[in-house]
């Protein structure tokens, strides 16, 4: 799992000794991840996570709940296309 919140990555890595307010959530994630072959939490730069930030920005502006089945919203398709094209350029 890649996230751009370094403090959360550090809390995850030291979760056995954590008194953080998010500790119960991390414990639940750890229980769920026990069924995975592996789970690694890695820090990435914010510029590498544009689609997630666009979704978070939209979620913060909503008064209610919104869901997408088909088609996905244009803002998300657009930033995913950009993100994928940038990944291809890096190879």
N, C-alpha and C positions, 0 to 999 in steps of 0.2 A: 504494500500500500504506500503510495507516494502522497505526501502532504507538504504544504508550504508553511506550516506552523512549527518552527523548530522547538519551541517550548513543549508542545504536545509530544513530539518525537522523544524528547529527553524524559518526559514524565512516563511515556510508554516503556522506555528502556530501563527505568528505575522503578517500575510499577510495584514491585514487591515491597519497596520502602516508602511508597508514596502516601502522603496525607492530603493530596490534592483533592479538591472538590469533585473532580472528574474521576477519581479512583473507582467508585462503584461502576461507572460506565466502562472503564477499561477492564475491570474484572469480568464484566459481562461479555465484552468483546473477546477476552482471553478464553472464556468458556466456550463461546461459539467457535472460535478459531481452533479449538482442540480437534475439531473434525477435519481441518484442512491438513494437507500434506506439510505446509509450512506457512508462516506469516512473518513478513519482514516489514517494518515501518521505517521509511526512508524520507529524509528531508530533501525537497527540491525547491528551486527558486520560484517565486510567485509568477514570473514570466512563463514558466512551464505549465502553469495550471489555469490558463485563461478560461476554458470552458466551465470549470468548477466555480470560478469567481463570477462569471456571467449568470450562472444558475443561482448562486447565493445572492447576487444583487437583485435578481428578479424576485426571489423568495422574500427578501426584506421589504419589497415594495408592495407585496400582495396583502389584501385585507382578509382573504379567505384562503381556500385551498384550490390549487390548480393541478391538473394532471394531464399528461399527454400519452396517447396510445399511438395514434397515427394521424396525420403526420407530426413529426417533431417540429418545434417552433423554429422559424428561420434564423433567429439570433443564435440558437444552439448549433444548427447545421453549419452556419457560416463560420463560427469560431472553431468548430471541430475540423472543418476543411482547412482553415488557416493553420491550426495546430498540426494536423497531419502533414501538410505541405512543408512546414518548417522542419518536422522530423525527417522527411525525405531529403531535404537539403543538407541536414547535418550528417547524413550517412556517407 
